[in-house]
C-alpha cells in the first residue's frame, strides 16, 4: 500500500494525521463551521463523509489529512481523489474560520500537490494535473489557487427558476415516453449517463460504486426523477435525476427541487427530450410543494445547455470556478 508523503505538514499549534471513521463527527462539525462562515451553495453531509470510508477508492489513510489542535478540535482537512485512469486529481478541503488567514491553507495545498504527484506516478501517468473548485465569491479560495500557480479553466453557473408563475406542459417528442426512475432502471441509466457525458468537459465515467453512492444518497429523490425511453423498445435515451437538501430551506427559507443530472444520449439530441425532462421535473417539484427548481450548468457546455435553461426561465444565481495546475516537471 502507498505510504503518506514523507513531508508531513508542520504548523504551530496543530498536529496532522489521516482522517479515520472515528473522526466523522468532528470532521462534520468542522465542515459545518466552515459552511456557516462561507455560505457555499453546497457542502458535504454526513452521508458524503461516510461514503468516503465505504468507497474502495482513494483510501483516506493515504489521501487525507486532518489538522487537530491541542484540545483535539479539528481545524482543517484536505483530501485528494483520482480515478485510476483519470487525467486529473481533485483537491478537497477547508480551514476553520478561526484559523484562516494564517497560511495554513497554503501549507495544506502543498501537501495535496505532493500527493497528486504520487498518485500520477503510482498510476504511471503524465502529466500530473491537479484540479480545485471554489465559488467565485470566495475571494480567499480564489487567491489561494492563484498563489500556487493554478489557472482558471472553467466556470459553472447555478440557476434557479420559480415554480409559481405557470409551468409549460410536458410535450413529449414522437416515439418517446417519460417513465419514473426505479432501481430496476438504474444500471441502464448509469450506462446512458456515461455515454451522454462522454463529450462533456471534465467528465469521467461513473462506475457502479460511485453511481450507487449518488442514487442512494439520503438527499436523492427518486419520485422526482424520470427516464426518457424509446416507445416500444424501452431503450433509455435520457434521464433527469433529482434531489432535495433540507438545509437549503433551513438556511434560506426556499424549498427547492434540484436537478443533479440531466442527460440525453447523442443520437437522440435535438428532439426536445431534455426540455421535456426538465418540464416534467418542474411539475414533480411543484406537486410536492417546492417553490423553485434549481440546477448547475457548465457555462461552456457544448450542448448549449445554458441557453436551454435560460429559455425555460432559469436565471443565474452565482458561479463557481474550476482551477487547474499542471505540476512542474510533469509531462
PyMOL commands that set and color helices and strands:
alter all, ss='L'
color gray80, all
select helices_A, chain A and resi 21-38+46-54+60-63+97-99+104-122+139-147+183-196+208-215+222-224+246-252+266-268+273-287+305-311
alter helices_A, ss='H'
color red, helices_A
select strands_A, chain A and resi 15-17+64-68+74-81+89-95+129-135+151-162+176-180+226-230+236-243+256-264+292-298+315-326
alter strands_A, ss='S'
color yellow, strands_A
deselect
rebuild
show_as cartoon
